[in-house]
Amino acid sequence: MYDVEHRELFAAIRAGRTVNNRDYMITSTMLGILAHMVCYTGQEITWEQAMKSTLDFSLPRYGWDVEPPVKPLPDGRYPSPMPGVTKFV
C-alpha cells in the first residue's frame, strides 16, 4: 500500500501535479482521535458526538520551558488513563 502511495507521490512531483488525499487523511485522523476518546473513557462515543466535542489536546502555551501536562510517577512510570474514570468532554 505504501509503495503505491509513494510511487503516486513521486510521479506527481515529477509531473508538477499535486496529490490531494485530504478526505481520507482527515477521516483517518479523526478516527484516531475518536479511538483515543473511547479507550480513555470506556464510553461508547458516536462519530457525531466526537465531532461536536470540545476536547482540546493543545497546551496553554508552547515552549521549551513549558511543564508537561503528564509527569512520571516516583517509580518512573507514567500514569495510565482509567476507562470509566476519565470523562468525555
C-alpha positions as CSV (number, residue, x, y, z in Angstrom):
1,M,0.0,0.0,0.0
2,Y,2.7,2.5,0.9
3,D,4.7,1.6,-2.2
4,V,1.8,2.6,-4.4
5,E,1.3,5.9,-2.4
6,H,5.0,6.8,-2.8
7,R,5.0,6.0,-6.5
8,E,2.0,8.2,-7.0
9,L,3.5,11.0,-4.9
10,F,6.9,10.9,-6.7
11,A,5.2,10.7,-10.1
12,A,3.0,13.7,-9.2
13,I,6.1,15.7,-8.0
14,R,7.9,14.9,-11.2
15,A,4.9,15.9,-13.3
16,G,4.3,19.1,-11.3
17,R,0.9,17.9,-10.1
18,T,-0.5,17.8,-6.6
19,V,-1.8,14.8,-4.8
20,N,-4.9,15.6,-2.7
21,N,-5.5,12.9,-0.1
22,R,-7.3,15.3,2.3
23,D,-10.6,13.3,2.6
24,Y,-9.1,10.0,3.8
25,M,-6.4,11.8,5.8
26,I,-8.9,13.9,7.7
27,T,-11.2,10.9,8.3
28,S,-8.3,8.6,9.5
29,T,-7.0,11.3,11.8
30,M,-10.5,11.8,13.3
31,L,-10.9,8.1,13.7
32,G,-7.6,8.0,15.7
33,I,-8.9,10.9,18.0
34,L,-12.3,9.0,18.4
35,A,-10.5,5.8,19.3
36,H,-8.4,7.8,21.9
37,M,-11.6,9.2,23.4
38,V,-13.3,5.8,23.6
39,C,-10.2,4.0,25.1
40,Y,-9.6,6.7,27.7
41,T,-13.2,7.0,28.8
42,G,-14.6,3.5,28.3
43,Q,-17.7,5.1,26.9
44,E,-19.4,4.4,23.6
45,I,-19.0,7.6,21.6
46,T,-20.6,8.2,18.2
47,W,-18.9,10.0,15.3
48,E,-21.3,12.9,15.7
49,Q,-20.5,13.2,19.4
50,A,-16.8,13.2,18.7
51,M,-17.2,15.9,16.0
52,K,-19.1,18.1,18.4
53,S,-16.7,17.5,21.3
54,T,-14.9,20.4,23.0
55,L,-11.9,18.2,23.8
56,D,-8.7,20.1,23.3
57,F,-5.3,18.5,23.2
58,S,-3.4,21.8,22.9
59,L,-1.2,23.1,25.7
60,P,-2.0,26.6,27.2
61,R,1.5,27.7,25.9
62,Y,4.2,26.2,23.9
63,G,7.9,26.5,24.6
64,W,11.0,24.6,25.8
65,D,10.3,25.7,29.3
66,V,6.7,24.5,29.5
67,E,5.9,21.9,32.1
68,P,4.4,18.7,30.6
69,P,0.8,18.1,31.5
70,V,1.6,14.5,32.5
71,K,4.7,13.7,34.5
72,P,6.1,10.3,35.6
73,L,5.3,8.8,38.9
74,P,8.1,8.4,41.5
75,D,8.9,4.9,40.1
76,G,9.4,6.4,36.6
77,R,6.3,5.0,35.1
78,Y,3.6,7.3,33.6
79,P,0.0,7.1,34.9
80,S,-2.4,5.3,32.7
81,P,-5.8,6.6,31.8
82,M,-8.6,4.6,33.5
83,P,-11.7,3.9,31.4
84,G,-14.7,4.8,33.4
85,V,-12.7,7.4,35.4
86,T,-11.7,9.7,32.6
87,K,-14.7,11.6,31.4
88,F,-15.8,12.5,27.9
89,V,-15.8,16.3,27.2
